[in-house]
Amino acid sequence: MTSGPIRFNDIYASYTEQRETIDAAIADVLAKGDFINGRAVGNFEKAFAEWCGTPDAVGCSNGTSALHLCFAALGLGPEDEIIVPAMTFIATSEAVMHAGARLVFADVNIDTLNLDPAATEAAITPRTRAIVFVHLHGNPTGVKEIASLAARKNLLLIEDCAQAHGAWISSAPTATPTRVGCFGQAGAFSFFPAKNLGAFGDAGAVVSLNPETAALARRLANHGRSEKYVHLIEGYNYRIDSLQAAVLAAKLPSVDNQVDRRNRLAEIYRERLTDLPVEFQQQTPDTRHALHLFVIRTDRRDALQAALREQKIETGIHYPIALSGQPAYASLGHARGAFPNAESDAETTLSLPMYPQLSPDDVARVCDAITQFFGK
């Protein structure tokens, strides 16, 4: 068992596993010189759509722009209320504001950390047009219930899949799983370098089961143009570049294997920590968690993080403030206690080291340190 530092994530380790393929993909783009709207973009979009199980995929500049494109392509804008979870990264709510829509928070389920169906239904008003389901930390649990709610209320459902590459739900052991991004009208992915499928910079993608939605998202992402210097509508400069697309295409075939490795590490964490006063993010048996993050909850979160830091073990907090409590949204007037589960999550959740190249021995060392902290 190693005694050196245990990193929270290790992007370089992922690169070294695929160095030859990635370097060749980059060299190919450099040789062709088609850096914008190049062949690598179309190749990646086709491969990613096939992997997701959608007719099309639209590469774009980042996960935030992917969400904005979803809203714009679905016609969401001023006066439309869009419900988002009170616990997630701010990009989800920022995209609502970029669309000019009205931001409405709903509390999360304290066990799954995803949107709570009852809280979501309570947040619906006559002006509600859409719900954003965030697969937080890579957990798809609850999306089917929110999809049913959206259908019953005649609302749009957009999936924020930024942390959920490789997550799916299966209706039966022998059935083909349904990947995230296929439960609503559109799904948004981020390819930030630390994600399960990460670029070497910023990148994102929109997927949809509706080819017309994807086609409009593609047009909007490239200044609204139909051909060079012909613009049917105003759009945005949200393009993905060829280098990022090439890197992503090279890495895509390994994602499912890497998610399996993440899940095997998570099994060690759960087995070793199950008798300690910590709680795990819950998932239903029909789901595969993408394990972008492995989180535990404890009232002694800050002290535990400090103790692990002393033992050279890196951890993270995702996220230390509920969106409803962010200074950026003070004007919405939410008092403390309005979203108790999101607020509790912000105060108790700790993210432990998790990446495919992390060794089982290092996971055991993390577990030993946590066990020592609790005096077991």
C-alpha positions, 0 to 999 in steps of 0.5 A, a space after each residue: 500500500 502506498 504512503 504518498 499523497 492520494 489525489 482527488 482526481 488524476 487527469 494525467 493518469 487517464 491521458 497516459 492510458 490512452 496517450 497513443 490514440 489521443 496523440 494520433 488524433 491531435 496530430 491528424 487535426 494539425 495535419 489537416 488544419 481544419 480547426 473550426 467545423 473540421 472533419 473531427 467535429 462531425 466524426 465525434 458528433 456521429 460517434 457520440 450520438 450512437 453511443 447515447 442512443 440519439 439520432 444526433 448530437 451537437 458539439 458545442 463550447 462547454 456544458 453551460 452553452 449546451 444547456 443554453 442551446 437546449 433552452 433556446 432550441 426548445 423555445 424557452 425564454 422570457 416569462 417562462 419559469 424553469 425549475 432547477 434543483 437547489 443543489 447543483 453547480 451554478 451553470 444549471 441556473 446560469 443557463 436559465 438566466 442566459 435564456 432570459 427565463 425565470 429561475 425557480 428552485 426546488 428541493 432535492 431528495 436527501 437520499 438521492 440528492 436529485 430533484 425531489 418529485 413532491 418538491 418539484 410538483 409543488 414548485 409548478 405554477 401556471 407559468 412553468 414551462 420546463 424542468 431541469 433534471 440534474 444527474 448529480 454526481 452521475 446518479 440517474 435515480 429519479 429521472 423517470 419519476 420527474 419525466 412522468 411528472 413533466 409529461 403529466 403537467 405538459 412540461 418540457 424536461 431537459 437533462 443536465 448530464 454534465 456529470 453523468 457520462 456512462 450513466 443509464 437505467 435498465 428496465 430489465 436485466 436483459 434489456 438494452 439500457 437507456 442512457 441519460 439524455 434520452 428521458 426528456 426533450 433534450 440533454 446537455 453534456 459537459 466535457 470539462 477536463 475532469 469529467 468522465 469524458 473530458 476534453 483538453 479544454 472546454 467542450 460540451 454537447 446537446 443530444 435530443 431524440 427529436 432531430 428538429 431540436 438538434 438541428 436548431 441547436 446546431 444552427 444556433 451554436 454557429 451564429 444561426 447560419 445555414 451556409 457560409 455568410 447566410 444567417 437565417 436567425 441570430 445565434 451564438 458562437 458556441 462551436 466546439 473546435 476540431 482539436 477538442 472533438 478529436 480528443 473526445 472521439 479518441 477517449 469515447 470508446 473507453 468511457 464505459 470501461 472506466 465507469 465500470 472501474 469507478 463502480 468497483 472502487 465505489 463498492 470498496 468504499 461502501 463495503 468498508 464504510 458501511 458501519 461508520 456514521 456516514 451516509 451514501 448517495 442512494 440509487 435504485 437497482 435499475 441504474 448505473 451510477 456514472 460515479 463522476 463523484 463518490 460522496 458521503 454525508 456526515 455532520 463532522 464533514 469539515 473535521 473529517 476533511 481536515 483529518 484526511 488532509 493531514 494524511 495527504 488525502 485530497 477530498 472535495 466539497 460539491 457544493 458548499 453553498 446551495 444555489 438558493 443561498 448563493 449571493 448571485 441569487 439574493 434578489 430571489 429572496 429565499 430565506 434559510 430553511 426554504 430548501 432544507 435538504 439542499 442546505 443540509 447537503 451543502 453542510 454535510 457532503 464530502 467527495 472522496 477520491 474517485 477516478 478509474 486509475 485509483 488503486 484499490 489499495 489507495 481506496 482502502 487507505 482512505 477507508 482506513 483513515 476515515 475509520 480511524 477518524 471515527 474511532 472504530 
